[in-house]
């Protein structure tokens, strides 16, 4: 009896394996991922959803690191206050979307010039921003330098900044005459003058300082005497200027 059971066991095991393989092969293929329209994507995603829409599919993204967030917040304050004080338009940050043909992305920062604010919708920008800033992370670097780089150029975004906090490296691009981005400045240091934001310039070294410099100090350096005079006029207008300092 023992000899028979030992001889039968491999045959039984083979039969079991064969039935398992046949069952797997006979199983229906999983349904293909259903694509959604951009309107369906907006209805599905809320403001806490870390996702983008590309060619009808959802692309999930990862939360930002502290270093990433600090630099993004610094640039948002700096650009936002400058643009507001000059009446140049509007600066928006993620998770606000920008819709281009075939994609709905969430850039870290968007600048929309005053003449283009009619592109703004309640939850997204319908068309290209005048400037986009992406702060890179290990998870996003491939998209920011790859897919998004070409999407933004094809979509007509005239100026694109890439900031890499880990490598302490910045890249500034402008759209050339052939619809491709041309490098204007790359490196760890230097001064970049924006074409999209009139008279705004940025010293790259500011981005790597720890702690990051105070926004009002940087705005004074960028705006110079004109900025100082506006601030003094504002203080005087509110009756906060000391009597013995009146000229």
Rosetta constraint file for C-alpha pairs under 8 A:
AtomPair CA 1 CA 5 HARMONIC 6.36 0.50
AtomPair CA 2 CA 6 HARMONIC 6.23 0.50
AtomPair CA 3 CA 7 HARMONIC 6.31 0.50
AtomPair CA 4 CA 8 HARMONIC 6.09 0.50
AtomPair CA 5 CA 9 HARMONIC 6.04 0.50
AtomPair CA 6 CA 10 HARMONIC 7.68 0.50
AtomPair CA 7 CA 11 HARMONIC 7.54 0.50
AtomPair CA 8 CA 12 HARMONIC 6.23 0.50
AtomPair CA 9 CA 13 HARMONIC 6.15 0.50
AtomPair CA 10 CA 14 HARMONIC 6.05 0.50
AtomPair CA 11 CA 15 HARMONIC 6.17 0.50
AtomPair CA 12 CA 16 HARMONIC 6.29 0.50
AtomPair CA 13 CA 17 HARMONIC 6.28 0.50
AtomPair CA 14 CA 18 HARMONIC 6.10 0.50
AtomPair CA 15 CA 19 HARMONIC 6.25 0.50
AtomPair CA 16 CA 20 HARMONIC 6.29 0.50
AtomPair CA 17 CA 21 HARMONIC 6.26 0.50
AtomPair CA 18 CA 22 HARMONIC 6.23 0.50
AtomPair CA 19 CA 23 HARMONIC 6.14 0.50
AtomPair CA 20 CA 24 HARMONIC 6.26 0.50
AtomPair CA 21 CA 25 HARMONIC 6.20 0.50
AtomPair CA 22 CA 26 HARMONIC 6.06 0.50
AtomPair CA 23 CA 27 HARMONIC 6.20 0.50
AtomPair CA 34 CA 57 HARMONIC 7.92 0.50
AtomPair CA 35 CA 56 HARMONIC 4.86 0.50
AtomPair CA 35 CA 57 HARMONIC 5.46 0.50
AtomPair CA 36 CA 40 HARMONIC 5.85 0.50
AtomPair CA 36 CA 41 HARMONIC 6.40 0.50
AtomPair CA 36 CA 56 HARMONIC 5.02 0.50
AtomPair CA 36 CA 57 HARMONIC 6.48 0.50
AtomPair CA 37 CA 41 HARMONIC 6.27 0.50
AtomPair CA 37 CA 56 HARMONIC 5.77 0.50
AtomPair CA 38 CA 42 HARMONIC 6.23 0.50
AtomPair CA 38 CA 53 HARMONIC 7.00 0.50
AtomPair CA 38 CA 56 HARMONIC 7.00 0.50
AtomPair CA 38 CA 104 HARMONIC 7.35 0.50
AtomPair CA 39 CA 43 HARMONIC 6.29 0.50
AtomPair CA 40 CA 44 HARMONIC 6.10 0.50
AtomPair CA 41 CA 45 HARMONIC 6.03 0.50
AtomPair CA 41 CA 53 HARMONIC 7.06 0.50
AtomPair CA 41 CA 58 HARMONIC 7.70 0.50
AtomPair CA 42 CA 46 HARMONIC 7.45 0.50
AtomPair CA 45 CA 49 HARMONIC 5.66 0.50
AtomPair CA 45 CA 51 HARMONIC 7.71 0.50
AtomPair CA 47 CA 95 HARMONIC 6.39 0.50
AtomPair CA 48 CA 95 HARMONIC 7.77 0.50
AtomPair CA 50 CA 60 HARMONIC 5.92 0.50
AtomPair CA 50 CA 61 HARMONIC 5.29 0.50
AtomPair CA 50 CA 62 HARMONIC 6.73 0.50
AtomPair CA 50 CA 63 HARMONIC 7.36 0.50
AtomPair CA 50 CA 95 HARMONIC 7.60 0.50
AtomPair CA 51 CA 58 HARMONIC 6.47 0.50
AtomPair CA 51 CA 59 HARMONIC 5.43 0.50
AtomPair CA 51 CA 60 HARMONIC 4.25 0.50
AtomPair CA 51 CA 61 HARMONIC 5.42 0.50
AtomPair CA 51 CA 106 HARMONIC 7.90 0.50
AtomPair CA 52 CA 58 HARMONIC 5.82 0.50
AtomPair CA 52 CA 59 HARMONIC 5.08 0.50
AtomPair CA 52 CA 60 HARMONIC 6.42 0.50
AtomPair CA 52 CA 61 HARMONIC 7.52 0.50
AtomPair CA 52 CA 103 HARMONIC 7.75 0.50
AtomPair CA 52 CA 104 HARMONIC 5.82 0.50
AtomPair CA 52 CA 105 HARMONIC 5.15 0.50
AtomPair CA 52 CA 106 HARMONIC 6.46 0.50
AtomPair CA 53 CA 57 HARMONIC 5.68 0.50
AtomPair CA 53 CA 58 HARMONIC 4.86 0.50
AtomPair CA 53 CA 59 HARMONIC 6.06 0.50
AtomPair CA 53 CA 103 HARMONIC 5.41 0.50
AtomPair CA 53 CA 104 HARMONIC 4.75 0.50
AtomPair CA 53 CA 105 HARMONIC 6.46 0.50
AtomPair CA 54 CA 58 HARMONIC 6.46 0.50
AtomPair CA 54 CA 59 HARMONIC 6.92 0.50
AtomPair CA 54 CA 102 HARMONIC 6.01 0.50
AtomPair CA 54 CA 103 HARMONIC 4.32 0.50
AtomPair CA 54 CA 104 HARMONIC 6.30 0.50
AtomPair CA 54 CA 105 HARMONIC 7.84 0.50
AtomPair CA 55 CA 102 HARMONIC 4.96 0.50
AtomPair CA 55 CA 103 HARMONIC 5.94 0.50
AtomPair CA 56 CA 102 HARMONIC 7.47 0.50
AtomPair CA 56 CA 103 HARMONIC 7.83 0.50
AtomPair CA 61 CA 139 HARMONIC 7.97 0.50
AtomPair CA 61 CA 140 HARMONIC 7.78 0.50
AtomPair CA 62 CA 139 HARMONIC 7.09 0.50
AtomPair CA 64 CA 68 HARMONIC 5.97 0.50
AtomPair CA 64 CA 69 HARMONIC 6.22 0.50
AtomPair CA 64 CA 137 HARMONIC 7.33 0.50
AtomPair CA 65 CA 69 HARMONIC 6.19 0.50
AtomPair CA 65 CA 137 HARMONIC 7.67 0.50
AtomPair CA 66 CA 70 HARMONIC 6.09 0.50
AtomPair CA 67 CA 71 HARMONIC 6.38 0.50
AtomPair CA 67 CA 165 HARMONIC 6.77 0.50
AtomPair CA 68 CA 72 HARMONIC 6.18 0.50
AtomPair CA 68 CA 135 HARMONIC 6.27 0.50
AtomPair CA 68 CA 136 HARMONIC 7.28 0.50
AtomPair CA 68 CA 137 HARMONIC 7.10 0.50
AtomPair CA 68 CA 165 HARMONIC 6.49 0.50
AtomPair CA 69 CA 73 HARMONIC 5.94 0.50
AtomPair CA 70 CA 74 HARMONIC 6.09 0.50
AtomPair CA 71 CA 75 HARMONIC 6.23 0.50
AtomPair CA 71 CA 135 HARMONIC 7.63 0.50
AtomPair CA 71 CA 165 HARMONIC 7.75 0.50
AtomPair CA 71 CA 207 HARMONIC 6.55 0.50
AtomPair CA 71 CA 212 HARMONIC 7.88 0.50
AtomPair CA 72 CA 76 HARMONIC 6.09 0.50
AtomPair CA 72 CA 108 HARMONIC 6.71 0.50
AtomPair CA 72 CA 109 HARMONIC 7.44 0.50
AtomPair CA 72 CA 135 HARMONIC 6.60 0.50
AtomPair CA 73 CA 77 HARMONIC 6.17 0.50
AtomPair CA 74 CA 78 HARMONIC 6.10 0.50
AtomPair CA 74 CA 212 HARMONIC 7.47 0.50
AtomPair CA 74 CA 215 HARMONIC 7.39 0.50
AtomPair CA 75 CA 79 HARMONIC 5.78 0.50
AtomPair CA 75 CA 80 HARMONIC 7.84 0.50
AtomPair CA 76 CA 80 HARMONIC 5.46 0.50
AtomPair CA 76 CA 91 HARMONIC 7.09 0.50
AtomPair CA 76 CA 92 HARMONIC 7.62 0.50
AtomPair CA 76 CA 93 HARMONIC 7.12 0.50
AtomPair CA 76 CA 109 HARMONIC 6.80 0.50
AtomPair CA 77 CA 81 HARMONIC 5.86 0.50
AtomPair CA 77 CA 215 HARMONIC 6.98 0.50
AtomPair CA 78 CA 82 HARMONIC 6.20 0.50
AtomPair CA 78 CA 215 HARMONIC 5.85 0.50
AtomPair CA 78 CA 218 HARMONIC 7.82 0.50
AtomPair CA 78 CA 219 HARMONIC 7.08 0.50
AtomPair CA 79 CA 83 HARMONIC 5.92 0.50
AtomPair CA 79 CA 91 HARMONIC 6.97 0.50
AtomPair CA 80 CA 84 HARMONIC 6.02 0.50
AtomPair CA 80 CA 90 HARMONIC 7.03 0.50
AtomPair CA 80 CA 91 HARMONIC 5.27 0.50
AtomPair CA 81 CA 85 HARMONIC 5.99 0.50
AtomPair CA 82 CA 86 HARMONIC 6.16 0.50
AtomPair CA 82 CA 200 HARMONIC 7.92 0.50
AtomPair CA 82 CA 219 HARMONIC 7.17 0.50
AtomPair CA 83 CA 87 HARMONIC 5.84 0.50
AtomPair CA 83 CA 88 HARMONIC 5.02 0.50
AtomPair CA 83 CA 89 HARMONIC 6.16 0.50
AtomPair CA 83 CA 90 HARMONIC 6.64 0.50
AtomPair CA 83 CA 91 HARMONIC 7.35 0.50
AtomPair CA 83 CA 197 HARMONIC 7.66 0.50
AtomPair CA 84 CA 88 HARMONIC 6.54 0.50
AtomPair CA 84 CA 89 HARMONIC 6.93 0.50
AtomPair CA 84 CA 90 HARMONIC 7.05 0.50
AtomPair CA 87 CA 114 HARMONIC 7.61 0.50
AtomPair CA 88 CA 113 HARMONIC 5.88 0.50
AtomPair CA 88 CA 114 HARMONIC 5.47 0.50
AtomPair CA 88 CA 197 HARMONIC 7.54 0.50
AtomPair CA 89 CA 111 HARMONIC 7.37 0.50
AtomPair CA 89 CA 112 HARMONIC 5.71 0.50
AtomPair CA 89 CA 113 HARMONIC 4.40 0.50
AtomPair CA 89 CA 114 HARMONIC 3.95 0.50
AtomPair CA 89 CA 115 HARMONIC 7.63 0.50
AtomPair CA 89 CA 117 HARMONIC 7.07 0.50
AtomPair CA 90 CA 111 HARMONIC 5.81 0.50
AtomPair CA 90 CA 112 HARMONIC 5.29 0.50
AtomPair CA 90 CA 113 HARMONIC 6.53 0.50
AtomPair CA 90 CA 114 HARMONIC 7.13 0.50
AtomPair CA 90 CA 117 HARMONIC 7.67 0.50
AtomPair CA 91 CA 109 HARMONIC 6.98 0.50
AtomPair CA 91 CA 110 HARMONIC 5.60 0.50
AtomPair CA 91 CA 111 HARMONIC 4.53 0.50
AtomPair CA 91 CA 112 HARMONIC 6.41 0.50
AtomPair CA 92 CA 96 HARMONIC 6.85 0.50
AtomPair CA 92 CA 109 HARMONIC 5.77 0.50
AtomPair CA 92 CA 110 HARMONIC 5.12 0.50
AtomPair CA 92 CA 111 HARMONIC 6.51 0.50
AtomPair CA 93 CA 107 HARMONIC 7.11 0.50
AtomPair CA 93 CA 108 HARMONIC 5.41 0.50
AtomPair CA 93 CA 109 HARMONIC 4.48 0.50
AtomPair CA 93 CA 110 HARMONIC 6.17 0.50
AtomPair CA 94 CA 106 HARMONIC 5.51 0.50
AtomPair CA 94 CA 107 HARMONIC 5.95 0.50
AtomPair CA 94 CA 108 HARMONIC 5.01 0.50
AtomPair CA 94 CA 109 HARMONIC 6.51 0.50
AtomPair CA 95 CA 106 HARMONIC 5.58 0.50
AtomPair CA 95 CA 107 HARMONIC 7.67 0.50
AtomPair CA 95 CA 108 HARMONIC 7.68 0.50
AtomPair CA 96 CA 106 HARMONIC 5.87 0.50
AtomPair CA 96 CA 107 HARMONIC 7.68 0.50
AtomPair CA 96 CA 123 HARMONIC 6.31 0.50
AtomPair CA 96 CA 124 HARMONIC 5.77 0.50
AtomPair CA 96 CA 125 HARMONIC 7.85 0.50
AtomPair CA 97 CA 104 HARMONIC 6.14 0.50
AtomPair CA 97 CA 105 HARMONIC 5.44 0.50
AtomPair CA 97 CA 106 HARMONIC 4.60 0.50
AtomPair CA 97 CA 107 HARMONIC 7.16 0.50
AtomPair CA 97 CA 123 HARMONIC 6.76 0.50
AtomPair CA 97 CA 124 HARMONIC 4.50 0.50
AtomPair CA 97 CA 125 HARMONIC 6.16 0.50
AtomPair CA 98 CA 104 HARMONIC 5.53 0.50
AtomPair CA 98 CA 105 HARMONIC 5.37 0.50
AtomPair CA 98 CA 106 HARMONIC 6.27 0.50
AtomPair CA 98 CA 107 HARMONIC 7.48 0.50
AtomPair CA 98 CA 124 HARMONIC 5.47 0.50
AtomPair CA 98 CA 125 HARMONIC 4.59 0.50
AtomPair CA 98 CA 126 HARMONIC 6.32 0.50
AtomPair CA 98 CA 127 HARMONIC 6.69 0.50
AtomPair CA 98 CA 128 HARMONIC 6.97 0.50
AtomPair CA 98 CA 129 HARMONIC 7.45 0.50
AtomPair CA 99 CA 103 HARMONIC 5.90 0.50
AtomPair CA 99 CA 104 HARMONIC 4.30 0.50
AtomPair CA 99 CA 105 HARMONIC 6.51 0.50
AtomPair CA 99 CA 124 HARMONIC 6.81 0.50
AtomPair CA 99 CA 125 HARMONIC 5.97 0.50
AtomPair CA 99 CA 126 HARMONIC 5.20 0.50
AtomPair CA 99 CA 127 HARMONIC 5.67 0.50
AtomPair CA 99 CA 128 HARMONIC 7.41 0.50
AtomPair CA 100 CA 104 HARMONIC 6.21 0.50
AtomPair CA 100 CA 126 HARMONIC 7.09 0.50
AtomPair CA 100 CA 127 HARMONIC 5.51 0.50
AtomPair CA 100 CA 128 HARMONIC 6.60 0.50
AtomPair CA 100 CA 151 HARMONIC 7.86 0.50
AtomPair CA 100 CA 152 HARMONIC 7.97 0.50
AtomPair CA 100 CA 155 HARMONIC 5.82 0.50
AtomPair CA 101 CA 155 HARMONIC 6.93 0.50
AtomPair CA 107 CA 132 HARMONIC 6.57 0.50
AtomPair CA 107 CA 133 HARMONIC 6.57 0.50
AtomPair CA 107 CA 134 HARMONIC 5.85 0.50
AtomPair CA 108 CA 132 HARMONIC 7.63 0.50
AtomPair CA 108 CA 133 HARMONIC 5.90 0.50
AtomPair CA 108 CA 134 HARMONIC 5.15 0.50
AtomPair CA 108 CA 135 HARMONIC 6.53 0.50
AtomPair CA 109 CA 132 HARMONIC 5.73 0.50
AtomPair CA 109 CA 133 HARMONIC 4.97 0.50
AtomPair CA 109 CA 134 HARMONIC 6.74 0.50
AtomPair CA 110 CA 129 HARMONIC 6.12 0.50
AtomPair CA 110 CA 130 HARMONIC 7.58 0.50
AtomPair CA 110 CA 131 HARMONIC 5.90 0.50
AtomPair CA 110 CA 132 HARMONIC 4.88 0.50
AtomPair CA 110 CA 133 HARMONIC 6.63 0.50
AtomPair CA 111 CA 129 HARMONIC 5.95 0.50
AtomPair CA 111 CA 130 HARMONIC 5.71 0.50
AtomPair CA 111 CA 131 HARMONIC 5.03 0.50
AtomPair CA 111 CA 132 HARMONIC 6.51 0.50
AtomPair CA 112 CA 116 HARMONIC 6.17 0.50
AtomPair CA 112 CA 117 HARMONIC 6.19 0.50
AtomPair CA 112 CA 129 HARMONIC 5.24 0.50
AtomPair CA 112 CA 130 HARMONIC 5.35 0.50
AtomPair CA 112 CA 131 HARMONIC 7.07 0.50
AtomPair CA 113 CA 117 HARMONIC 6.51 0.50
AtomPair CA 113 CA 129 HARMONIC 7.86 0.50
AtomPair CA 113 CA 130 HARMONIC 6.25 0.50
AtomPair CA 113 CA 196 HARMONIC 7.95 0.50
AtomPair CA 113 CA 197 HARMONIC 7.96 0.50
AtomPair CA 116 CA 120 HARMONIC 8.00 0.50
AtomPair CA 119 CA 125 HARMONIC 5.69 0.50
AtomPair CA 119 CA 126 HARMONIC 5.10 0.50
AtomPair CA 119 CA 127 HARMONIC 6.33 0.50
AtomPair CA 120 CA 124 HARMONIC 6.33 0.50
AtomPair CA 120 CA 125 HARMONIC 4.57 0.50
AtomPair CA 120 CA 126 HARMONIC 6.13 0.50
AtomPair CA 121 CA 125 HARMONIC 5.75 0.50
AtomPair CA 121 CA 126 HARMONIC 6.75 0.50
AtomPair CA 125 CA 129 HARMONIC 7.52 0.50
AtomPair CA 127 CA 155 HARMONIC 7.58 0.50
AtomPair CA 128 CA 152 HARMONIC 7.65 0.50
AtomPair CA 128 CA 155 HARMONIC 6.14 0.50
AtomPair CA 128 CA 156 HARMONIC 5.93 0.50
AtomPair CA 128 CA 157 HARMONIC 5.18 0.50
AtomPair CA 129 CA 157 HARMONIC 5.71 0.50
AtomPair CA 129 CA 158 HARMONIC 7.90 0.50
AtomPair CA 130 CA 157 HARMONIC 5.72 0.50
AtomPair CA 130 CA 158 HARMONIC 5.78 0.50
AtomPair CA 130 CA 159 HARMONIC 6.45 0.50
AtomPair CA 130 CA 196 HARMONIC 6.07 0.50
AtomPair CA 131 CA 157 HARMONIC 6.47 0.50
AtomPair CA 131 CA 158 HARMONIC 6.46 0.50
AtomPair CA 131 CA 159 HARMONIC 4.78 0.50
AtomPair CA 131 CA 160 HARMONIC 5.85 0.50
AtomPair CA 131 CA 161 HARMONIC 7.85 0.50
AtomPair CA 131 CA 196 HARMONIC 6.28 0.50
AtomPair CA 132 CA 157 HARMONIC 7.41 0.50
AtomPair CA 132 CA 159 HARMONIC 6.47 0.50
AtomPair CA 132 CA 160 HARMONIC 5.01 0.50
AtomPair CA 132 CA 161 HARMONIC 6.29 0.50
AtomPair CA 133 CA 160 HARMONIC 5.98 0.50
AtomPair CA 133 CA 161 HARMONIC 4.70 0.50
AtomPair CA 133 CA 162 HARMONIC 6.11 0.50
AtomPair CA 133 CA 163 HARMONIC 7.55 0.50
AtomPair CA 134 CA 144 HARMONIC 6.93 0.50
AtomPair CA 134 CA 160 HARMONIC 7.91 0.50
AtomPair CA 134 CA 161 HARMONIC 6.27 0.50
AtomPair CA 134 CA 162 HARMONIC 5.15 0.50
AtomPair CA 134 CA 163 HARMONIC 6.29 0.50
AtomPair CA 135 CA 162 HARMONIC 6.03 0.50
AtomPair CA 135 CA 163 HARMONIC 4.68 0.50
AtomPair CA 135 CA 164 HARMONIC 5.96 0.50
AtomPair CA 135 CA 165 HARMONIC 7.30 0.50
AtomPair CA 136 CA 140 HARMONIC 5.93 0.50
AtomPair CA 136 CA 141 HARMONIC 5.26 0.50
AtomPair CA 136 CA 144 HARMONIC 7.08 0.50
AtomPair CA 136 CA 162 HARMONIC 6.89 0.50
AtomPair CA 136 CA 163 HARMONIC 5.89 0.50
AtomPair CA 136 CA 164 HARMONIC 4.91 0.50
AtomPair CA 136 CA 165 HARMONIC 6.97 0.50
AtomPair CA 137 CA 141 HARMONIC 5.69 0.50
AtomPair CA 137 CA 164 HARMONIC 7.09 0.50
AtomPair CA 137 CA 165 HARMONIC 7.78 0.50
AtomPair CA 137 CA 166 HARMONIC 7.80 0.50
AtomPair CA 140 CA 144 HARMONIC 6.02 0.50
AtomPair CA 141 CA 145 HARMONIC 5.99 0.50
AtomPair CA 142 CA 146 HARMONIC 5.57 0.50
AtomPair CA 142 CA 147 HARMONIC 7.68 0.50
AtomPair CA 143 CA 147 HARMONIC 5.09 0.50
AtomPair CA 143 CA 148 HARMONIC 5.75 0.50
AtomPair CA 143 CA 149 HARMONIC 7.76 0.50
AtomPair CA 144 CA 148 HARMONIC 5.11 0.50
AtomPair CA 144 CA 149 HARMONIC 6.01 0.50
AtomPair CA 144 CA 162 HARMONIC 7.68 0.50
AtomPair CA 145 CA 149 HARMONIC 5.33 0.50
AtomPair CA 145 CA 162 HARMONIC 8.00 0.50
AtomPair CA 146 CA 150 HARMONIC 6.64 0.50
AtomPair CA 147 CA 151 HARMONIC 6.08 0.50
AtomPair CA 148 CA 152 HARMONIC 5.76 0.50
AtomPair CA 149 CA 153 HARMONIC 6.40 0.50
AtomPair CA 150 CA 154 HARMONIC 6.06 0.50
AtomPair CA 150 CA 180 HARMONIC 7.96 0.50
AtomPair CA 151 CA 155 HARMONIC 5.91 0.50
AtomPair CA 152 CA 156 HARMONIC 6.25 0.50
AtomPair CA 152 CA 157 HARMONIC 5.37 0.50
AtomPair CA 153 CA 157 HARMONIC 5.77 0.50
AtomPair CA 153 CA 158 HARMONIC 7.40 0.50
AtomPair CA 153 CA 175 HARMONIC 6.67 0.50
AtomPair CA 153 CA 179 HARMONIC 6.32 0.50
AtomPair CA 153 CA 180 HARMONIC 5.86 0.50
AtomPair CA 153 CA 181 HARMONIC 6.33 0.50
AtomPair CA 154 CA 179 HARMONIC 6.74 0.50
AtomPair CA 154 CA 180 HARMONIC 7.69 0.50
AtomPair CA 156 CA 175 HARMONIC 7.67 0.50
AtomPair CA 156 CA 179 HARMONIC 7.51 0.50
AtomPair CA 157 CA 175 HARMONIC 7.24 0.50
AtomPair CA 158 CA 174 HARMONIC 5.61 0.50
AtomPair CA 158 CA 175 HARMONIC 4.88 0.50
AtomPair CA 158 CA 196 HARMONIC 7.39 0.50
AtomPair CA 159 CA 172 HARMONIC 7.60 0.50
AtomPair CA 159 CA 173 HARMONIC 5.75 0.50
AtomPair CA 159 CA 174 HARMONIC 4.55 0.50
AtomPair CA 159 CA 175 HARMONIC 6.29 0.50
AtomPair CA 159 CA 195 HARMONIC 7.59 0.50
AtomPair CA 159 CA 196 HARMONIC 6.61 0.50
AtomPair CA 160 CA 172 HARMONIC 6.04 0.50
AtomPair CA 160 CA 173 HARMONIC 5.13 0.50
AtomPair CA 160 CA 174 HARMONIC 6.41 0.50
AtomPair CA 161 CA 170 HARMONIC 7.36 0.50
AtomPair CA 161 CA 171 HARMONIC 5.79 0.50
AtomPair CA 161 CA 172 HARMONIC 4.63 0.50
AtomPair CA 161 CA 173 HARMONIC 6.28 0.50
AtomPair CA 162 CA 170 HARMONIC 5.72 0.50
AtomPair CA 162 CA 171 HARMONIC 5.04 0.50
AtomPair CA 162 CA 172 HARMONIC 6.46 0.50
AtomPair CA 163 CA 168 HARMONIC 7.69 0.50
AtomPair CA 163 CA 169 HARMONIC 6.22 0.50
AtomPair CA 163 CA 170 HARMONIC 4.58 0.50
AtomPair CA 163 CA 171 HARMONIC 6.51 0.50
AtomPair CA 164 CA 168 HARMONIC 5.60 0.50
AtomPair CA 164 CA 169 HARMONIC 5.16 0.50
AtomPair CA 164 CA 170 HARMONIC 6.09 0.50
AtomPair CA 165 CA 169 HARMONIC 6.82 0.50
AtomPair CA 165 CA 207 HARMONIC 7.95 0.50
AtomPair CA 165 CA 208 HARMONIC 7.27 0.50
AtomPair CA 168 CA 188 HARMONIC 5.78 0.50
AtomPair CA 168 CA 207 HARMONIC 7.99 0.50
AtomPair CA 168 CA 208 HARMONIC 6.42 0.50
AtomPair CA 169 CA 186 HARMONIC 7.22 0.50
AtomPair CA 169 CA 187 HARMONIC 5.28 0.50
AtomPair CA 169 CA 188 HARMONIC 4.80 0.50
AtomPair CA 170 CA 185 HARMONIC 7.92 0.50
AtomPair CA 170 CA 186 HARMONIC 5.53 0.50
AtomPair CA 170 CA 187 HARMONIC 5.49 0.50
AtomPair CA 170 CA 188 HARMONIC 6.26 0.50
AtomPair CA 170 CA 204 HARMONIC 7.13 0.50
AtomPair CA 171 CA 183 HARMONIC 7.31 0.50
AtomPair CA 171 CA 184 HARMONIC 7.82 0.50
AtomPair CA 171 CA 185 HARMONIC 5.94 0.50
AtomPair CA 171 CA 186 HARMONIC 4.38 0.50
AtomPair CA 171 CA 187 HARMONIC 6.76 0.50
AtomPair CA 172 CA 183 HARMONIC 6.04 0.50
AtomPair CA 172 CA 184 HARMONIC 5.61 0.50
AtomPair CA 172 CA 185 HARMONIC 5.31 0.50
AtomPair CA 172 CA 186 HARMONIC 6.34 0.50
AtomPair CA 172 CA 192 HARMONIC 7.79 0.50
AtomPair CA 173 CA 181 HARMONIC 5.67 0.50
AtomPair CA 173 CA 182 HARMONIC 5.35 0.50
AtomPair CA 173 CA 183 HARMONIC 4.58 0.50
AtomPair CA 173 CA 184 HARMONIC 5.52 0.50
AtomPair CA 173 CA 185 HARMONIC 7.38 0.50
AtomPair CA 174 CA 181 HARMONIC 5.32 0.50
AtomPair CA 174 CA 182 HARMONIC 5.41 0.50
AtomPair CA 174 CA 183 HARMONIC 6.67 0.50
AtomPair CA 174 CA 184 HARMONIC 6.91 0.50
AtomPair CA 175 CA 179 HARMONIC 5.91 0.50
AtomPair CA 175 CA 180 HARMONIC 5.53 0.50
AtomPair CA 175 CA 181 HARMONIC 4.45 0.50
AtomPair CA 175 CA 182 HARMONIC 6.12 0.50
AtomPair CA 176 CA 180 HARMONIC 5.41 0.50
AtomPair CA 176 CA 181 HARMONIC 5.75 0.50
AtomPair CA 176 CA 182 HARMONIC 5.93 0.50
AtomPair CA 185 CA 190 HARMONIC 7.95 0.50
AtomPair CA 185 CA 192 HARMONIC 6.87 0.50
AtomPair CA 188 CA 204 HARMONIC 6.43 0.50
AtomPair CA 188 CA 205 HARMONIC 6.60 0.50
AtomPair CA 189 CA 203 HARMONIC 7.02 0.50
AtomPair CA 189 CA 204 HARMONIC 4.85 0.50
AtomPair CA 189 CA 205 HARMONIC 5.10 0.50
AtomPair CA 190 CA 203 HARMONIC 5.87 0.50
AtomPair CA 190 CA 204 HARMONIC 5.57 0.50
AtomPair CA 190 CA 205 HARMONIC 7.16 0.50
AtomPair CA 191 CA 201 HARMONIC 6.84 0.50
AtomPair CA 191 CA 202 HARMONIC 5.64 0.50
AtomPair CA 191 CA 203 HARMONIC 4.49 0.50
AtomPair CA 191 CA 204 HARMONIC 6.14 0.50
AtomPair CA 192 CA 201 HARMONIC 5.48 0.50
AtomPair CA 192 CA 202 HARMONIC 5.26 0.50
AtomPair CA 192 CA 203 HARMONIC 6.46 0.50
AtomPair CA 192 CA 204 HARMONIC 7.38 0.50
AtomPair CA 193 CA 199 HARMONIC 7.17 0.50
AtomPair CA 193 CA 200 HARMONIC 6.06 0.50
AtomPair CA 193 CA 201 HARMONIC 4.21 0.50
AtomPair CA 193 CA 202 HARMONIC 6.52 0.50
AtomPair CA 194 CA 198 HARMONIC 6.75 0.50
AtomPair CA 194 CA 199 HARMONIC 7.11 0.50
AtomPair CA 194 CA 200 HARMONIC 5.72 0.50
AtomPair CA 194 CA 201 HARMONIC 5.84 0.50
AtomPair CA 195 CA 199 HARMONIC 8.00 0.50
AtomPair CA 200 CA 222 HARMONIC 6.89 0.50
AtomPair CA 201 CA 222 HARMONIC 6.63 0.50
AtomPair CA 202 CA 206 HARMONIC 7.94 0.50
AtomPair CA 202 CA 222 HARMONIC 7.88 0.50
AtomPair CA 203 CA 207 HARMONIC 7.92 0.50
AtomPair CA 204 CA 208 HARMONIC 7.77 0.50
AtomPair CA 205 CA 209 HARMONIC 6.86 0.50
AtomPair CA 206 CA 212 HARMONIC 6.79 0.50
AtomPair CA 206 CA 213 HARMONIC 6.74 0.50
AtomPair CA 207 CA 212 HARMONIC 6.74 0.50
AtomPair CA 208 CA 212 HARMONIC 7.18 0.50
AtomPair CA 209 CA 213 HARMONIC 6.94 0.50
AtomPair CA 213 CA 217 HARMONIC 7.35 0.50
AtomPair CA 213 CA 218 HARMONIC 7.09 0.50
AtomPair CA 214 CA 218 HARMONIC 6.52 0.50
AtomPair CA 215 CA 219 HARMONIC 6.11 0.50
AtomPair CA 216 CA 220 HARMONIC 6.18 0.50
AtomPair CA 217 CA 221 HARMONIC 6.42 0.50
AtomPair CA 218 CA 222 HARMONIC 6.14 0.50
AtomPair CA 219 CA 223 HARMONIC 5.76 0.50
AtomPair CA 219 CA 224 HARMONIC 7.93 0.50
AtomPair CA 219 CA 227 HARMONIC 7.51 0.50
AtomPair CA 220 CA 224 HARMONIC 5.36 0.50
AtomPair CA 220 CA 225 HARMONIC 7.83 0.50
AtomPair CA 220 CA 227 HARMONIC 6.03 0.50
AtomPair CA 220 CA 228 HARMONIC 6.47 0.50
AtomPair CA 223 CA 227 HARMONIC 4.68 0.50
AtomPair CA 223 CA 228 HARMONIC 7.49 0.50
AtomPair CA 224 CA 228 HARMONIC 6.40 0.50
AtomPair CA 225 CA 229 HARMONIC 6.09 0.50
AtomPair CA 226 CA 230 HARMONIC 6.33 0.50
AtomPair CA 227 CA 231 HARMONIC 6.33 0.50
AtomPair CA 228 CA 232 HARMONIC 6.20 0.50
AtomPair CA 229 CA 233 HARMONIC 6.05 0.50
AtomPair CA 230 CA 234 HARMONIC 6.13 0.50
AtomPair CA 231 CA 235 HARMONIC 6.22 0.50
AtomPair CA 232 CA 236 HARMONIC 6.11 0.50
AtomPair CA 232 CA 241 HARMONIC 7.88 0.50
AtomPair CA 233 CA 237 HARMONIC 5.95 0.50
AtomPair CA 234 CA 238 HARMONIC 6.45 0.50
AtomPair CA 235 CA 239 HARMONIC 6.50 0.50
AtomPair CA 235 CA 240 HARMONIC 5.39 0.50
AtomPair CA 235 CA 241 HARMONIC 5.82 0.50
AtomPair CA 236 CA 240 HARMONIC 5.72 0.50
AtomPair CA 236 CA 241 HARMONIC 4.97 0.50
AtomPair CA 241 CA 245 HARMONIC 6.98 0.50
AtomPair CA 241 CA 246 HARMONIC 7.28 0.50
AtomPair CA 242 CA 246 HARMONIC 6.90 0.50
